[in-house]
Structure formats: structure tokens, C-alpha cells
């Protein structure tokens, strides 16, 4: 889960950097970049956690058959 969170955080950082370059707002640059990274980490970590939980439930369901 942690790896997925870190990878999506890197993607979020790159997207935040792209948005800050396009918008040309220097005073908001750090906020946008860090916000993109944090949002990416949270989304990646949450998605992977839900996926693992779903896989575990599916495995338990198949074991009861």
C-alpha cells in the first residue's frame, strides 16, 4: 500500500508542477505542488487499501464454497 501511495504522490507532484507552470502564479507554486503530492498519496494509498480489502474478501468467499 505504501508503494502505491508513494508512486501516486510522485504523479501528483508532477501534475502539480505542470499546473503551477501553466498558471504562472509564483506565489502559489509550492502550495499547488505539495497539494498535488499529498492528494496523490492519499488517493493511491486509499485505492490500494480498498483493492486489498476486496481481494481478501473475494478469497474468503471462495474458501467458503
PDBQT receptor file of N, H, CA, C and O in Angstrom, charges set to zero:
ATOM      1  N   UNK A   1       0.821  -1.192   0.000  1.00  0.00    +0.000 N 
ATOM      2  CA  UNK A   1       0.000   0.000   0.000  1.00  0.00    +0.000 C 
ATOM      3  C   UNK A   1       0.864   1.254   0.000  1.00  0.00    +0.000 C 
ATOM      4  O   UNK A   1       0.554   2.242  -0.666  1.00  0.00    +0.000 OA
ATOM      5  N   UNK A   2       1.928   1.196   0.742  1.00  0.00    +0.000 N 
ATOM      6  H   UNK A   2       2.180   0.393   1.283  1.00  0.00    +0.000 HD
ATOM      7  CA  UNK A   2       2.789   2.372   0.842  1.00  0.00    +0.000 C 
ATOM      8  C   UNK A   2       3.435   2.699  -0.502  1.00  0.00    +0.000 C 
ATOM      9  O   UNK A   2       3.548   3.867  -0.875  1.00  0.00    +0.000 OA
ATOM     10  N   UNK A   3       3.858   1.664  -1.225  1.00  0.00    +0.000 N 
ATOM     11  H   UNK A   3       3.766   0.715  -0.922  1.00  0.00    +0.000 HD
ATOM     12  CA  UNK A   3       4.476   1.881  -2.534  1.00  0.00    +0.000 C 
ATOM     13  C   UNK A   3       3.500   2.556  -3.490  1.00  0.00    +0.000 C 
ATOM     14  O   UNK A   3       3.865   3.482  -4.214  1.00  0.00    +0.000 OA
ATOM     15  N   UNK A   4       2.262   2.086  -3.485  1.00  0.00    +0.000 N 
ATOM     16  H   UNK A   4       1.966   1.334  -2.897  1.00  0.00    +0.000 HD
ATOM     17  CA  UNK A   4       1.243   2.683  -4.352  1.00  0.00    +0.000 C 
ATOM     18  C   UNK A   4       1.016   4.145  -3.985  1.00  0.00    +0.000 C 
ATOM     19  O   UNK A   4       0.873   4.995  -4.864  1.00  0.00    +0.000 OA
ATOM     20  N   UNK A   5       0.984   4.437  -2.692  1.00  0.00    +0.000 N 
ATOM     21  H   UNK A   5       1.100   3.747  -1.978  1.00  0.00    +0.000 HD
ATOM     22  CA  UNK A   5       0.819   5.816  -2.248  1.00  0.00    +0.000 C 
ATOM     23  C   UNK A   5       1.967   6.705  -2.677  1.00  0.00    +0.000 C 
ATOM     24  O   UNK A   5       1.761   7.846  -3.091  1.00  0.00    +0.000 OA
ATOM     25  N   UNK A   6       3.182   6.177  -2.578  1.00  0.00    +0.000 N 
ATOM     26  H   UNK A   6       3.349   5.250  -2.242  1.00  0.00    +0.000 HD
ATOM     27  CA  UNK A   6       4.354   6.966  -2.970  1.00  0.00    +0.000 C 
ATOM     28  C   UNK A   6       4.366   7.215  -4.474  1.00  0.00    +0.000 C 
ATOM     29  O   UNK A   6       4.672   8.321  -4.920  1.00  0.00    +0.000 OA
ATOM     30  N   UNK A   7       4.035   6.192  -5.253  1.00  0.00    +0.000 N 
ATOM     31  H   UNK A   7       3.787   5.293  -4.891  1.00  0.00    +0.000 HD
ATOM     32  CA  UNK A   7       4.046   6.356  -6.711  1.00  0.00    +0.000 C 
ATOM     33  C   UNK A   7       2.989   7.371  -7.158  1.00  0.00    +0.000 C 
ATOM     34  O   UNK A   7       3.266   8.214  -8.010  1.00  0.00    +0.000 OA
ATOM     35  N   UNK A   8       1.792   7.294  -6.593  1.00  0.00    +0.000 N 
ATOM     36  H   UNK A   8       1.567   6.609  -5.900  1.00  0.00    +0.000 HD
ATOM     37  CA  UNK A   8       0.769   8.269  -6.982  1.00  0.00    +0.000 C 
ATOM     38  C   UNK A   8       1.096   9.655  -6.440  1.00  0.00    +0.000 C 
ATOM     39  O   UNK A   8       0.686  10.658  -7.023  1.00  0.00    +0.000 OA
ATOM     40  N   UNK A   9       1.831   9.721  -5.330  1.00  0.00    +0.000 N 
ATOM     41  H   UNK A   9       2.164   8.906  -4.856  1.00  0.00    +0.000 HD
ATOM     42  CA  UNK A   9       2.280  11.025  -4.838  1.00  0.00    +0.000 C 
ATOM     43  C   UNK A   9       3.246  11.658  -5.831  1.00  0.00    +0.000 C 
ATOM     44  O   UNK A   9       3.187  12.863  -6.075  1.00  0.00    +0.000 OA
ATOM     45  N   UNK A  10       4.131  10.851  -6.403  1.00  0.00    +0.000 N 
ATOM     46  H   UNK A  10       4.179   9.872  -6.205  1.00  0.00    +0.000 HD
ATOM     47  CA  UNK A  10       5.050  11.377  -7.420  1.00  0.00    +0.000 C 
ATOM     48  C   UNK A  10       4.292  11.865  -8.649  1.00  0.00    +0.000 C 
ATOM     49  O   UNK A  10       4.628  12.902  -9.221  1.00  0.00    +0.000 OA
ATOM     50  N   UNK A  11       3.279  11.121  -9.051  1.00  0.00    +0.000 N 
ATOM     51  H   UNK A  11       3.006  10.278  -8.587  1.00  0.00    +0.000 HD
ATOM     52  CA  UNK A  11       2.450  11.556 -10.180  1.00  0.00    +0.000 C 
ATOM     53  C   UNK A  11       1.736  12.856  -9.828  1.00  0.00    +0.000 C 
ATOM     54  O   UNK A  11       1.658  13.769 -10.650  1.00  0.00    +0.000 OA
ATOM     55  N   UNK A  12       1.213  12.938  -8.602  1.00  0.00    +0.000 N 
ATOM     56  H   UNK A  12       1.276  12.196  -7.934  1.00  0.00    +0.000 HD
ATOM     57  CA  UNK A  12       0.560  14.168  -8.158  1.00  0.00    +0.000 C 
ATOM     58  C   UNK A  12       1.512  15.349  -8.122  1.00  0.00    +0.000 C 
ATOM     59  O   UNK A  12       1.135  16.468  -8.471  1.00  0.00    +0.000 OA
ATOM     60  N   UNK A  13       2.754  15.100  -7.698  1.00  0.00    +0.000 N 
ATOM     61  H   UNK A  13       3.060  14.191  -7.415  1.00  0.00    +0.000 HD
ATOM     62  CA  UNK A  13       3.758  16.167  -7.701  1.00  0.00    +0.000 C 
ATOM     63  C   UNK A  13       4.031  16.661  -9.116  1.00  0.00    +0.000 C 
ATOM     64  O   UNK A  13       4.141  17.865  -9.351  1.00  0.00    +0.000 OA
ATOM     65  N   UNK A  14       4.140  15.726 -10.055  1.00  0.00    +0.000 N 
ATOM     66  H   UNK A  14       4.050  14.749  -9.864  1.00  0.00    +0.000 HD
ATOM     67  CA  UNK A  14       4.381  16.130 -11.445  1.00  0.00    +0.000 C 
ATOM     68  C   UNK A  14       3.198  16.915 -12.007  1.00  0.00    +0.000 C 
ATOM     69  O   UNK A  14       3.384  17.903 -12.718  1.00  0.00    +0.000 OA
ATOM     70  N   UNK A  15       1.987  16.475 -11.688  1.00  0.00    +0.000 N 
ATOM     71  H   UNK A  15       1.836  15.672 -11.111  1.00  0.00    +0.000 HD
ATOM     72  CA  UNK A  15       0.807  17.217 -12.147  1.00  0.00    +0.000 C 
ATOM     73  C   UNK A  15       0.744  18.599 -11.503  1.00  0.00    +0.000 C 
ATOM     74  O   UNK A  15       0.409  19.582 -12.165  1.00  0.00    +0.000 OA
ATOM     75  N   UNK A  16       1.066  18.672 -10.209  1.00  0.00    +0.000 N 
ATOM     76  H   UNK A  16       1.338  17.874  -9.671  1.00  0.00    +0.000 HD
ATOM     77  CA  UNK A  16       1.096  19.961  -9.534  1.00  0.00    +0.000 C 
ATOM     78  C   UNK A  16       2.130  20.893 -10.129  1.00  0.00    +0.000 C 
ATOM     79  O   UNK A  16       1.888  22.092 -10.271  1.00  0.00    +0.000 OA
ATOM     80  N   UNK A  17       3.282  20.346 -10.477  1.00  0.00    +0.000 N 
ATOM     81  H   UNK A  17       3.479  19.372 -10.361  1.00  0.00    +0.000 HD
ATOM     82  CA  UNK A  17       4.320  21.149 -11.120  1.00  0.00    +0.000 C 
ATOM     83  C   UNK A  17       3.851  21.658 -12.479  1.00  0.00    +0.000 C 
ATOM     84  O   UNK A  17       4.089  22.813 -12.830  1.00  0.00    +0.000 OA
ATOM     85  N   UNK A  18       3.189  20.795 -13.239  1.00  0.00    +0.000 N 
ATOM     86  H   UNK A  18       2.996  19.856 -12.953  1.00  0.00    +0.000 HD
ATOM     87  CA  UNK A  18       2.677  21.209 -14.551  1.00  0.00    +0.000 C 
ATOM     88  C   UNK A  18       1.624  22.305 -14.408  1.00  0.00    +0.000 C 
ATOM     89  O   UNK A  18       1.631  23.281 -15.158  1.00  0.00    +0.000 OA
ATOM     90  N   UNK A  19       0.726  22.141 -13.449  1.00  0.00    +0.000 N 
ATOM     91  H   UNK A  19       0.721  21.348 -12.840  1.00  0.00    +0.000 HD
ATOM     92  CA  UNK A  19      -0.318  23.151 -13.233  1.00  0.00    +0.000 C 
ATOM     93  C   UNK A  19       0.297  24.473 -12.811  1.00  0.00    +0.000 C 
ATOM     94  O   UNK A  19      -0.130  25.531 -13.272  1.00  0.00    +0.000 OA
ATOM     95  N   UNK A  20       1.298  24.424 -11.936  1.00  0.00    +0.000 N 
ATOM     96  H   UNK A  20       1.645  23.564 -11.561  1.00  0.00    +0.000 HD
ATOM     97  CA  UNK A  20       1.919  25.674 -11.483  1.00  0.00    +0.000 C 
ATOM     98  C   UNK A  20       2.687  26.360 -12.612  1.00  0.00    +0.000 C 
ATOM     99  O   UNK A  20       2.750  27.589 -12.654  1.00  0.00    +0.000 OA
ATOM    100  N   UNK A  21       3.263  25.594 -13.515  1.00  0.00    +0.000 N 
ATOM    101  H   UNK A  21       3.212  24.595 -13.481  1.00  0.00    +0.000 HD
ATOM    102  CA  UNK A  21       3.957  26.194 -14.663  1.00  0.00    +0.000 C 
ATOM    103  C   UNK A  21       2.964  26.830 -15.630  1.00  0.00    +0.000 C 
ATOM    104  O   UNK A  21       3.221  27.903 -16.176  1.00  0.00    +0.000 OA
ATOM    105  N   UNK A  22       1.843  26.170 -15.837  1.00  0.00    +0.000 N 
ATOM    106  H   UNK A  22       1.634  25.299 -15.394  1.00  0.00    +0.000 HD
ATOM    107  CA  UNK A  22       0.834  26.691 -16.761  1.00  0.00    +0.000 C 
ATOM    108  C   UNK A  22       0.180  27.949 -16.203  1.00  0.00    +0.000 C 
ATOM    109  O   UNK A  22      -0.060  28.908 -16.936  1.00  0.00    +0.000 OA
ATOM    110  N   UNK A  23      -0.108  27.942 -14.898  1.00  0.00    +0.000 N 
ATOM    111  H   UNK A  23       0.086  27.162 -14.302  1.00  0.00    +0.000 HD
ATOM    112  CA  UNK A  23      -0.840  29.071 -14.309  1.00  0.00    +0.000 C 
ATOM    113  C   UNK A  23       0.032  30.313 -14.124  1.00  0.00    +0.000 C 
ATOM    114  O   UNK A  23      -0.499  31.421 -14.047  1.00  0.00    +0.000 OA
ATOM    115  N   UNK A  24       1.335  30.159 -14.053  1.00  0.00    +0.000 N 
ATOM    116  H   UNK A  24       1.766  29.258 -14.115  1.00  0.00    +0.000 HD
ATOM    117  CA  UNK A  24       2.272  31.268 -13.891  1.00  0.00    +0.000 C 
ATOM    118  C   UNK A  24       2.033  32.074 -12.610  1.00  0.00    +0.000 C 
ATOM    119  O   UNK A  24       2.304  33.274 -12.573  1.00  0.00    +0.000 OA
ATOM    120  N   UNK A  25       1.534  31.426 -11.579  1.00  0.00    +0.000 N 
ATOM    121  H   UNK A  25       1.314  30.451 -11.610  1.00  0.00    +0.000 HD
ATOM    122  CA  UNK A  25       1.347  32.100 -10.284  1.00  0.00    +0.000 C 
ATOM    123  C   UNK A  25       2.462  31.645  -9.346  1.00  0.00    +0.000 C 
ATOM    124  O   UNK A  25       2.391  30.573  -8.745  1.00  0.00    +0.000 OA
ATOM    125  N   UNK A  26       3.457  32.452  -9.239  1.00  0.00    +0.000 N 
ATOM    126  H   UNK A  26       3.515  33.322  -9.727  1.00  0.00    +0.000 HD
ATOM    127  CA  UNK A  26       4.648  32.088  -8.479  1.00  0.00    +0.000 C 
ATOM    128  C   UNK A  26       4.342  31.940  -6.993  1.00  0.00    +0.000 C 
ATOM    129  O   UNK A  26       4.885  31.048  -6.343  1.00  0.00    +0.000 OA
ATOM    130  N   UNK A  27       3.489  32.792  -6.446  1.00  0.00    +0.000 N 
ATOM    131  H   UNK A  27       3.047  33.517  -6.974  1.00  0.00    +0.000 HD
ATOM    132  CA  UNK A  27       3.217  32.759  -5.015  1.00  0.00    +0.000 C 
ATOM    133  C   UNK A  27       2.407  31.537  -4.593  1.00  0.00    +0.000 C 
ATOM    134  O   UNK A  27       2.347  31.237  -3.401  1.00  0.00    +0.000 OA
ATOM    135  N   UNK A  28       1.787  30.828  -5.519  1.00  0.00    +0.000 N 
ATOM    136  H   UNK A  28       1.835  31.072  -6.488  1.00  0.00    +0.000 HD
ATOM    137  CA  UNK A  28       1.028  29.621  -5.186  1.00  0.00    +0.000 C 
ATOM    138  C   UNK A  28       1.739  28.341  -5.618  1.00  0.00    +0.000 C 
ATOM    139  O   UNK A  28       1.195  27.248  -5.454  1.00  0.00    +0.000 OA
ATOM    140  N   UNK A  29       2.911  28.459  -6.150  1.00  0.00    +0.000 N 
ATOM    141  H   UNK A  29       3.353  29.346  -6.283  1.00  0.00    +0.000 HD
ATOM    142  CA  UNK A  29       3.613  27.310  -6.726  1.00  0.00    +0.000 C 
ATOM    143  C   UNK A  29       3.822  26.187  -5.709  1.00  0.00    +0.000 C 
ATOM    144  O   UNK A  29       3.476  25.038  -5.983  1.00  0.00    +0.000 OA
ATOM    145  N   UNK A  30       4.377  26.502  -4.551  1.00  0.00    +0.000 N 
ATOM    146  H   UNK A  30       4.658  27.435  -4.329  1.00  0.00    +0.000 HD
ATOM    147  CA  UNK A  30       4.642  25.469  -3.545  1.00  0.00    +0.000 C 
ATOM    148  C   UNK A  30       3.363  24.817  -3.051  1.00  0.00    +0.000 C 
ATOM    149  O   UNK A  30       3.324  23.605  -2.838  1.00  0.00    +0.000 OA
ATOM    150  N   UNK A  31       2.327  25.606  -2.869  1.00  0.00    +0.000 N 
ATOM    151  H   UNK A  31       2.359  26.590  -3.042  1.00  0.00    +0.000 HD
ATOM    152  CA  UNK A  31       1.056  25.066  -2.390  1.00  0.00    +0.000 C 
ATOM    153  C   UNK A  31       0.480  24.077  -3.393  1.00  0.00    +0.000 C 
ATOM    154  O   UNK A  31       0.006  23.006  -3.013  1.00  0.00    +0.000 OA
ATOM    155  N   UNK A  32       0.519  24.429  -4.662  1.00  0.00    +0.000 N 
ATOM    156  H   UNK A  32       0.904  25.298  -4.971  1.00  0.00    +0.000 HD
ATOM    157  CA  UNK A  32      -0.034  23.561  -5.704  1.00  0.00    +0.000 C 
ATOM    158  C   UNK A  32       0.780  22.274  -5.820  1.00  0.00    +0.000 C 
ATOM    159  O   UNK A  32       0.201  21.196  -5.952  1.00  0.00    +0.000 OA
ATOM    160  N   UNK A  33       2.086  22.363  -5.775  1.00  0.00    +0.000 N 
ATOM    161  H   UNK A  33       2.556  23.239  -5.668  1.00  0.00    +0.000 HD
ATOM    162  CA  UNK A  33       2.937  21.176  -5.912  1.00  0.00    +0.000 C 
ATOM    163  C   UNK A  33       2.762  20.245  -4.714  1.00  0.00    +0.000 C 
ATOM    164  O   UNK A  33       2.574  19.041  -4.888  1.00  0.00    +0.000 OA
ATOM    165  N   UNK A  34       2.820  20.789  -3.512  1.00  0.00    +0.000 N 
ATOM    166  H   UNK A  34       2.972  21.767  -3.371  1.00  0.00    +0.000 HD
ATOM    167  CA  UNK A  34       2.664  19.965  -2.310  1.00  0.00    +0.000 C 
ATOM    168  C   UNK A  34       1.247  19.407  -2.223  1.00  0.00    +0.000 C 
ATOM    169  O   UNK A  34       1.055  18.253  -1.843  1.00  0.00    +0.000 OA
ATOM    170  N   UNK A  35       0.271  20.213  -2.570  1.00  0.00    +0.000 N 
ATOM    171  H   UNK A  35       0.427  21.152  -2.879  1.00  0.00    +0.000 HD
ATOM    172  CA  UNK A  35      -1.115  19.734  -2.574  1.00  0.00    +0.000 C 
ATOM    173  C   UNK A  35      -1.313  18.579  -3.538  1.00  0.00    +0.000 C 
ATOM    174  O   UNK A  35      -2.020  17.622  -3.223  1.00  0.00    +0.000 OA
ATOM    175  N   UNK A  36      -0.696  18.657  -4.711  1.00  0.00    +0.000 N 
ATOM    176  H   UNK A  36      -0.122  19.434  -4.967  1.00  0.00    +0.000 HD
ATOM    177  CA  UNK A  36      -0.781  17.559  -5.671  1.00  0.00    +0.000 C 
ATOM    178  C   UNK A  36      -0.145  16.290  -5.143  1.00  0.00    +0.000 C 
ATOM    179  O   UNK A  36      -0.676  15.196  -5.335  1.00  0.00    +0.000 OA
ATOM    180  N   UNK A  37       0.981  16.433  -4.483  1.00  0.00    +0.000 N 
ATOM    181  H   UNK A  37       1.412  17.322  -4.327  1.00  0.00    +0.000 HD
ATOM    182  CA  UNK A  37       1.652  15.266  -3.910  1.00  0.00    +0.000 C 
ATOM    183  C   UNK A  37       0.853  14.620  -2.798  1.00  0.00    +0.000 C 
ATOM    184  O   UNK A  37       0.720  13.397  -2.749  1.00  0.00    +0.000 OA
ATOM    185  N   UNK A  38       0.320  15.439  -1.904  1.00  0.00    +0.000 N 
ATOM    186  H   UNK A  38       0.428  16.432  -1.944  1.00  0.00    +0.000 HD
ATOM    187  CA  UNK A  38      -0.478  14.914  -0.796  1.00  0.00    +0.000 C 
ATOM    188  C   UNK A  38      -1.748  14.253  -1.321  1.00  0.00    +0.000 C 
ATOM    189  O   UNK A  38      -2.112  13.161  -0.884  1.00  0.00    +0.000 OA
ATOM    190  N   UNK A  39      -2.408  14.907  -2.244  1.00  0.00    +0.000 N 
ATOM    191  H   UNK A  39      -2.112  15.793  -2.598  1.00  0.00    +0.000 HD
ATOM    192  CA  UNK A  39      -3.624  14.337  -2.819  1.00  0.00    +0.000 C 
ATOM    193  C   UNK A  39      -3.319  13.018  -3.531  1.00  0.00    +0.000 C 
ATOM    194  O   UNK A  39      -4.078  12.057  -3.408  1.00  0.00    +0.000 OA
ATOM    195  N   UNK A  40      -2.220  12.970  -4.269  1.00  0.00    +0.000 N 
ATOM    196  H   UNK A  40      -1.603  13.751  -4.369  1.00  0.00    +0.000 HD
ATOM    197  CA  UNK A  40      -1.825  11.732  -4.937  1.00  0.00    +0.000 C 
ATOM    198  C   UNK A  40      -1.544  10.614  -3.953  1.00  0.00    +0.000 C 
ATOM    199  O   UNK A  40      -1.951   9.474  -4.176  1.00  0.00    +0.000 OA
ATOM    200  N   UNK A  41      -0.849  10.928  -2.857  1.00  0.00    +0.000 N 
ATOM    201  H   UNK A  41      -0.518  11.855  -2.676  1.00  0.00    +0.000 HD
ATOM    202  CA  UNK A  41      -0.553   9.909  -1.851  1.00  0.00    +0.000 C 
ATOM    203  C   UNK A  41      -1.830   9.374  -1.223  1.00  0.00    +0.000 C 
ATOM    204  O   UNK A  41      -2.004   8.163  -1.092  1.00  0.00    +0.000 OA
ATOM    205  N   UNK A  42      -2.713  10.268  -0.839  1.00  0.00    +0.000 N 
ATOM    206  H   UNK A  42      -2.572  11.253  -0.946  1.00  0.00    +0.000 HD
ATOM    207  CA  UNK A  42      -3.962   9.847  -0.197  1.00  0.00    +0.000 C 
ATOM    208  C   UNK A  42      -4.798   8.988  -1.141  1.00  0.00    +0.000 C 
ATOM    209  O   UNK A  42      -5.322   7.951  -0.736  1.00  0.00    +0.000 OA
ATOM    210  N   UNK A  43      -4.925   9.412  -2.388  1.00  0.00    +0.000 N 
ATOM    211  H   UNK A  43      -4.499  10.255  -2.717  1.00  0.00    +0.000 HD
ATOM    212  CA  UNK A  43      -5.716   8.643  -3.347  1.00  0.00    +0.000 C 
ATOM    213  C   UNK A  43      -5.093   7.273  -3.618  1.00  0.00    +0.000 C 
ATOM    214  O   UNK A  43      -5.802   6.267  -3.639  1.00  0.00    +0.000 OA
ATOM    215  N   UNK A  44      -3.790   7.223  -3.823  1.00  0.00    +0.000 N 
ATOM    216  H   UNK A  44      -3.213   8.040  -3.806  1.00  0.00    +0.000 HD
ATOM    217  CA  UNK A  44      -3.124   5.952  -4.091  1.00  0.00    +0.000 C 
ATOM    218  C   UNK A  44      -3.186   5.000  -2.913  1.00  0.00    +0.000 C 
ATOM    219  O   UNK A  44      -3.450   3.810  -3.086  1.00  0.00    +0.000 OA
ATOM    220  N   UNK A  45      -2.946   5.513  -1.723  1.00  0.00    +0.000 N 
ATOM    221  H   UNK A  45      -2.732   6.480  -1.583  1.00  0.00    +0.000 HD
ATOM    222  CA  UNK A  45      -2.980   4.698  -0.515  1.00  0.00    +0.000 C 
ATOM    223  C   UNK A  45      -4.383   4.158  -0.272  1.00  0.00    +0.000 C 
ATOM    224  O   UNK A  45      -4.556   2.983   0.053  1.00  0.00    +0.000 OA
ATOM    225  N   UNK A  46      -5.383   5.021  -0.431  1.00  0.00    +0.000 N 
ATOM    226  H   UNK A  46      -5.243   5.975  -0.694  1.00  0.00    +0.000 HD
ATOM    227  CA  UNK A  46      -6.772   4.608  -0.222  1.00  0.00    +0.000 C 
ATOM    228  C   UNK A  46      -7.205   3.588  -1.261  1.00  0.00    +0.000 C 
ATOM    229  O   UNK A  46      -7.825   2.580  -0.923  1.00  0.00    +0.000 OA
ATOM    230  N   UNK A  47      -6.883   3.841  -2.519  1.00  0.00    +0.000 N 
ATOM    231  H   UNK A  47      -6.379   4.660  -2.794  1.00  0.00    +0.000 HD
ATOM    232  CA  UNK A  47      -7.265   2.912  -3.589  1.00  0.00    +0.000 C 
ATOM    233  C   UNK A  47      -6.652   1.530  -3.361  1.00  0.00    +0.000 C 
ATOM    234  O   UNK A  47      -7.333   0.514  -3.506  1.00  0.00    +0.000 OA
ATOM    235  N   UNK A  48      -5.379   1.494  -3.008  1.00  0.00    +0.000 N 
ATOM    236  H   UNK A  48      -4.826   2.319  -2.891  1.00  0.00    +0.000 HD
ATOM    237  CA  UNK A  48      -4.715   0.213  -2.792  1.00  0.00    +0.000 C 
ATOM    238  C   UNK A  48      -5.293  -0.501  -1.574  1.00  0.00    +0.000 C 
ATOM    239  O   UNK A  48      -5.428  -1.724  -1.590  1.00  0.00    +0.000 OA
ATOM    240  N   UNK A  49      -5.633   0.230  -0.530  1.00  0.00    +0.000 N 
ATOM    241  H   UNK A  49      -5.523   1.224  -0.517  1.00  0.00    +0.000 HD
ATOM    242  CA  UNK A  49      -6.249  -0.375   0.646  1.00  0.00    +0.000 C 
ATOM    243  C   UNK A  49      -7.596  -0.997   0.321  1.00  0.00    +0.000 C 
ATOM    244  O   UNK A  49      -7.896  -2.105   0.764  1.00  0.00    +0.000 OA
ATOM    245  N   UNK A  50      -8.403  -0.289  -0.446  1.00  0.00    +0.000 N 
ATOM    246  H   UNK A  50      -8.160   0.611  -0.806  1.00  0.00    +0.000 HD
ATOM    247  CA  UNK A  50      -9.709  -0.819  -0.844  1.00  0.00    +0.000 C 
ATOM    248  C   UNK A  50      -9.530  -2.046  -1.726  1.00  0.00    +0.000 C 
ATOM    249  O   UNK A  50     -10.261  -3.026  -1.580  1.00  0.00    +0.000 OA
ATOM    250  N   UNK A  51      -8.570  -2.003  -2.634  1.00  0.00    +0.000 N 
ATOM    251  H   UNK A  51      -7.976  -1.208  -2.753  1.00  0.00    +0.000 HD
ATOM    252  CA  UNK A  51      -8.319  -3.135  -3.535  1.00  0.00    +0.000 C 
ATOM    253  C   UNK A  51      -7.872  -4.361  -2.749  1.00  0.00    +0.000 C 
ATOM    254  O   UNK A  51      -8.334  -5.468  -3.027  1.00  0.00    +0.000 OA
ATOM    255  N   UNK A  52      -6.992  -4.189  -1.785  1.00  0.00    +0.000 N 
ATOM    256  H   UNK A  52      -6.617  -3.289  -1.559  1.00  0.00    +0.000 HD
ATOM    257  CA  UNK A  52      -6.535  -5.316  -0.979  1.00  0.00    +0.000 C 
ATOM    258  C   UNK A  52      -7.669  -5.894  -0.146  1.00  0.00    +0.000 C 
ATOM    259  O   UNK A  52      -7.790  -7.112  -0.017  1.00  0.00    +0.000 OA
ATOM    260  N   UNK A  53      -8.496  -5.028   0.415  1.00  0.00    +0.000 N 
ATOM    261  H   UNK A  53      -8.397  -4.038   0.310  1.00  0.00    +0.000 HD
ATOM    262  CA  UNK A  53      -9.633  -5.491   1.209  1.00  0.00    +0.000 C 
ATOM    263  C   UNK A  53     -10.601  -6.286   0.338  1.00  0.00    +0.000 C 
ATOM    264  O   UNK A  53     -11.119  -7.319   0.762  1.00  0.00    +0.000 OA
ATOM    265  N   UNK A  54     -10.841  -5.809  -0.870  1.00  0.00    +0.000 N 
ATOM    266  H   UNK A  54     -10.419  -4.970  -1.215  1.00  0.00    +0.000 HD
ATOM    267  CA  UNK A  54     -11.729  -6.505  -1.801  1.00  0.00    +0.000 C 
ATOM    268  C   UNK A  54     -11.155  -7.870  -2.172  1.00  0.00    +0.000 C 
ATOM    269  O   UNK A  54     -11.886  -8.860  -2.216  1.00  0.00    +0.000 OA
ATOM    270  N   UNK A  55      -9.857  -7.927  -2.438  1.00  0.00    +0.000 N 
ATOM    271  H   UNK A  55      -9.263  -7.123  -2.402  1.00  0.00    +0.000 HD
ATOM    272  CA  UNK A  55      -9.214  -9.198  -2.777  1.00  0.00    +0.000 C 
ATOM    273  C   UNK A  55      -9.292 -10.187  -1.620  1.00  0.00    +0.000 C 
ATOM    274  O   UNK A  55      -9.527 -11.375  -1.840  1.00  0.00    +0.000 OA
ATOM    275  N   UNK A  56      -9.097  -9.712  -0.392  1.00  0.00    +0.000 N 
ATOM    276  H   UNK A  56      -8.906  -8.747  -0.214  1.00  0.00    +0.000 HD
ATOM    277  CA  UNK A  56      -9.192 -10.585   0.778  1.00  0.00    +0.000 C 
ATOM    278  C   UNK A  56     -10.604 -11.123   0.949  1.00  0.00    +0.000 C 
ATOM    279  O   UNK A  56     -10.788 -12.304   1.244  1.00  0.00    +0.000 OA
ATOM    280  N   UNK A  57     -11.602 -10.264   0.766  1.00  0.00    +0.000 N 
ATOM    281  H   UNK A  57     -11.452  -9.305   0.527  1.00  0.00    +0.000 HD
ATOM    282  CA  UNK A  57     -12.990 -10.716   0.869  1.00  0.00    +0.000 C 
ATOM    283  C   UNK A  57     -13.317 -11.748  -0.198  1.00  0.00    +0.000 C 
ATOM    284  O   UNK A  57     -14.000 -12.736   0.072  1.00  0.00    +0.000 OA
ATOM    285  N   UNK A  58     -12.826 -11.514  -1.417  1.00  0.00    +0.000 N 
ATOM    286  H   UNK A  58     -12.271 -10.712  -1.636  1.00  0.00    +0.000 HD
ATOM    287  CA  UNK A  58     -13.072 -12.455  -2.510  1.00  0.00    +0.000 C 
ATOM    288  C   UNK A  58     -12.429 -13.808  -2.208  1.00  0.00    +0.000 C 
ATOM    289  O   UNK A  58     -13.024 -14.853  -2.470  1.00  0.00    +0.000 OA
ATOM    290  N   UNK A  59     -11.219 -13.786  -1.660  1.00  0.00    +0.000 N 
ATOM    291  H   UNK A  59     -10.735 -12.937  -1.447  1.00  0.00    +0.000 HD
ATOM    292  CA  UNK A  59     -10.527 -15.029  -1.317  1.00  0.00    +0.000 C 
ATOM    293  C   UNK A  59     -11.271 -15.771  -0.213  1.00  0.00    +0.000 C 
ATOM    294  O   UNK A  59     -11.416 -16.991  -0.283  1.00  0.00    +0.000 OA
ATOM    295  N   UNK A  60     -11.746 -15.051   0.808  1.00  0.00    +0.000 N 
ATOM    296  H   UNK A  60     -11.628 -14.059   0.865  1.00  0.00    +0.000 HD
ATOM    297  CA  UNK A  60     -12.511 -15.683   1.878  1.00  0.00    +0.000 C 
ATOM    298  C   UNK A  60     -13.811 -16.271   1.346  1.00  0.00    +0.000 C 
ATOM    299  O   UNK A  60     -14.228 -17.345   1.780  1.00  0.00    +0.000 OA
ATOM    300  N   UNK A  61     -14.446 -15.585   0.423  1.00  0.00    +0.000 N 
ATOM    301  H   UNK A  61     -14.107 -14.712   0.071  1.00  0.00    +0.000 HD
ATOM    302  CA  UNK A  61     -15.690 -16.073  -0.165  1.00  0.00    +0.000 C 
ATOM    303  C   UNK A  61     -15.444 -17.357  -0.946  1.00  0.00    +0.000 C 
ATOM    304  O   UNK A  61     -16.238 -18.294  -0.869  1.00  0.00    +0.000 OA
ATOM    305  N   UNK A  62     -14.338 -17.405  -1.702  1.00  0.00    +0.000 N 
ATOM    306  H   UNK A  62     -13.693 -16.644  -1.765  1.00  0.00    +0.000 HD
ATOM    307  CA  UNK A  62     -14.017 -18.603  -2.475  1.00  0.00    +0.000 C 
ATOM    308  C   UNK A  62     -13.645 -19.767  -1.567  1.00  0.00    +0.000 C 
ATOM    309  O   UNK A  62     -13.895 -20.921  -1.917  1.00  0.00    +0.000 OA
ATOM    310  N   UNK A  63     -13.051 -19.489  -0.405  1.00  0.00    +0.000 N 
ATOM    311  H   UNK A  63     -12.847 -18.552  -0.120  1.00  0.00    +0.000 HD
ATOM    312  CA  UNK A  63     -12.692 -20.551   0.539  1.00  0.00    +0.000 C 
ATOM    313  C   UNK A  63     -13.920 -21.175   1.181  1.00  0.00    +0.000 C 
ATOM    314  O   UNK A  63     -13.870 -22.337   1.583  1.00  0.00    +0.000 OA
ATOM    315  N   UNK A  64     -15.016 -20.442   1.290  1.00  0.00    +0.000 N 
ATOM    316  H   UNK A  64     -15.056 -19.497   0.964  1.00  0.00    +0.000 HD
ATOM    317  CA  UNK A  64     -16.223 -20.972   1.927  1.00  0.00    +0.000 C 
ATOM    318  C   UNK A  64     -17.050 -21.826   0.982  1.00  0.00    +0.000 C 
ATOM    319  O   UNK A  64     -17.963 -22.520   1.428  1.00  0.00    +0.000 OA
ATOM    320  N   UNK A  65     -16.758 -21.795  -0.294  1.00  0.00    +0.000 N 
ATOM    321  H   UNK A  65     -16.016 -21.231  -0.657  1.00  0.00    +0.000 HD
ATOM    322  CA  UNK A  65     -17.522 -22.603  -1.261  1.00  0.00    +0.000 C 
ATOM    323  C   UNK A  65     -17.209 -24.063  -1.134  1.00  0.00    +0.000 C 
ATOM    324  O   UNK A  65     -17.763 -24.879  -1.870  1.00  0.00    +0.000 OA
TER     325      UNK A  65
